Amino acid sequence: MRVAKADTIVFIDRSKAMCLYNVFKRYIHYKGQSRPDMHDNCPEKIDFEFVRWIWIFNKKRKPAIIKMLADVQNTKNVVVLKNNRQIDYFLKSIQK
């Protein structure tokens, strides 16, 4: 439903290692607190299910996302970002 209504799709395709690193970094920084970008009653936590979801994402979920992006690439603006440099460049480009 979201894809049908979107004109641009941005997929941040980070490695499993980078995702886990960022999760643990956020956890250490905000442990027991709500992050500024989250609701006040949502303290930072890590549980087994969340780590498992990250661990299996590339095998279980990513193929369907890649297929969907390929299916719409001729009708939608598809942007795939893989690292911080690409993300920073993209954000700067849309601020202009």
C-alpha positions in Angstrom: 0.0 0.0 0.0 2.8 2.4 0.9 4.8 1.6 -2.3 1.7 2.2 -4.5 1.3 5.7 -3.1 5.0 6.6 -2.9 6.9 8.5 -5.7 10.3 7.8 -4.0 11.4 4.7 -2.1 14.5 4.9 0.0 16.0 1.5 1.2 18.8 1.7 3.7 20.7 -1.5 3.0 23.2 -1.8 5.9 25.2 -4.9 6.7 24.1 -7.1 9.5 27.3 -6.1 11.5 26.6 -2.4 11.1 23.0 -2.8 12.2 23.9 -4.8 15.3 26.7 -2.3 16.1 24.3 0.6 15.8 21.7 -1.2 18.0 24.2 -1.9 20.7 25.6 1.7 20.5 22.1 3.1 20.9 21.4 0.8 23.8 24.5 1.8 25.6 23.8 5.5 25.1 20.1 5.4 26.0 19.8 2.4 28.2 16.5 2.7 30.2 15.7 6.1 28.7 13.5 7.1 25.8 15.5 8.4 22.8 14.7 11.9 21.6 13.1 10.5 18.4 10.8 8.1 20.3 7.7 8.4 22.5 8.4 9.3 26.1 7.2 5.9 27.3 9.5 3.8 25.1 12.7 3.2 27.0 15.6 1.8 25.0 16.0 -2.0 25.3 17.3 -5.0 23.5 15.7 -8.4 23.5 16.4 -11.7 21.8 13.6 -11.3 19.2 14.9 -8.0 18.0 18.5 -9.3 17.6 17.2 -12.4 15.9 15.1 -10.2 13.5 18.3 -8.3 12.5 20.3 -11.6 12.2 17.8 -13.2 9.8 16.7 -10.1 7.9 19.1 -10.5 4.9 18.1 -14.1 4.4 14.3 -13.9 5.1 13.1 -10.4 4.3 15.6 -8.6 2.2 15.0 -10.8 -1.0 11.4 -9.7 -1.1 12.4 -6.1 -0.7 15.0 -6.3 -3.5 12.4 -7.9 -5.7 9.8 -5.3 -5.0 12.4 -2.5 -5.7 13.2 -4.2 -9.0 9.5 -4.4 -9.9 8.9 -0.7 -9.4 12.2 0.8 -10.5 10.7 1.9 -13.8 7.8 3.7 -12.2 9.2 4.9 -8.9 12.4 6.8 -7.9 14.3 4.0 -6.0 17.3 5.0 -3.9 19.4 2.3 -2.2 21.9 3.6 0.4 24.6 1.3 1.8 26.8 3.4 4.0 27.1 6.6 6.0 28.7 8.5 3.2 25.8 7.7 0.8 23.2 8.5 3.5 24.9 11.9 4.3 25.1 12.7 0.6 21.5 11.8 0.0 20.3 13.9 3.0 22.3 16.9 1.8 21.0 16.6 -1.7 17.3 16.7 -0.6 17.9 19.7 1.7 18.8 21.9 -1.2 
